[in-house]
Amino acid sequence: MALLETVDLTVRYGGLAANDRVTMSVSPGQLVGLIGPNGAGKTTFIDAITGFTGVSSGTITFDGEEIKDLSADQRAQRGLTRTFQSLELFEDLTVRDNLLVAAERPKWYSFLVDLVRPSRSRSAWAGQVDRALDALELQPYADRLPSDLSHGQRKLIGVARALAAAPKLLLLDEPAAGLDTAESQKLGVHLRQFLDGGTSIFLIDHDMGLVLNVCDYIYVLDFGKVIAEGTPAEIRRDPAVIGAYLGETAGEAQAKEGTTLAAVLHHDEGAELAVNPDAALPIDADADPPDGAPSAVLAGADQRELTEERATDV
């Protein structure tokens, strides 16, 4: 049985169908990707699943329960957790306390208990917080403020905060945005490790090197409709996907770039860093890293970061 399933999910804003009869599913222990051009309706889909926007028609079933009429907090309590494109970290709290906010599940009487036992909540959820910090290698920064850390580390805090809630399904909305290719591939390694801890993942991202290397199954959305679905190898060869999103040059180049970094990481850090073994991409893990590959990749990443900074300044 699927952990999450949508059937003919439609979200309309006036006469515009942001999602048009979208049918998708995520099985337990699976990492599923969703890709598509800007404006395709990807974030709207996550908003609909998690209760942040209304559904015009269709069904949403999570863990065997129809959740379309539940509020966002009720869905979160059932184990459906998400991240947002904007980080929205608590800048005046330490990294550990940022995660503690997400991990704690307060009751109406919790503030009364805290008056008597003010340290109760911290000790009760310490295990979940430490596991999330360990999973993303953030323990060295646990007692620092987010404002003291790099953008890449701050992005990892956002993922760790969602993971600290111990979700059944973690929905990630562009977690690799702003990361260079090496950071993105390391994030992919962490995502595959989350599956071993019992958390399934639904990933939205524009980084083809990440998505094609870590996902078990991928859906492609364009103009609010699913135009393709399949394994990473099938998506990479699909003519409709190439025409609508990947393109013959830029998208394929990014996918190959991510494949190269995956091979480099594997070569440098051992077999445990291998990403999705079923991705069917041409990764020669035993080969020496190509001369200059990391620097070339990072140069491209720096250019992307510069472009994003200019866009933000505008």
URWO-V298528 format. One record per helix or strand of 3 or more residues. SS is the DSSP state (@ for helix, = for strand). FROM is the first residue (numbers start at 0). LEN is the number of residues. Records with the same first field share a line. If there is no record, write none. Layout:
SS: FROM-LEN, FROM-LEN
This chain:
=: 1-12, 15-12, 30-5, 56-6, 79-3, 168-5, 199-5, 216-6, 224-6
@: 41-9, 71-6, 94-9, 109-7, 119-5, 125-10, 138-3, 145-3, 150-14, 180-16, 207-7, 231-6, 238-8, 249-20, 270-3, 292-21
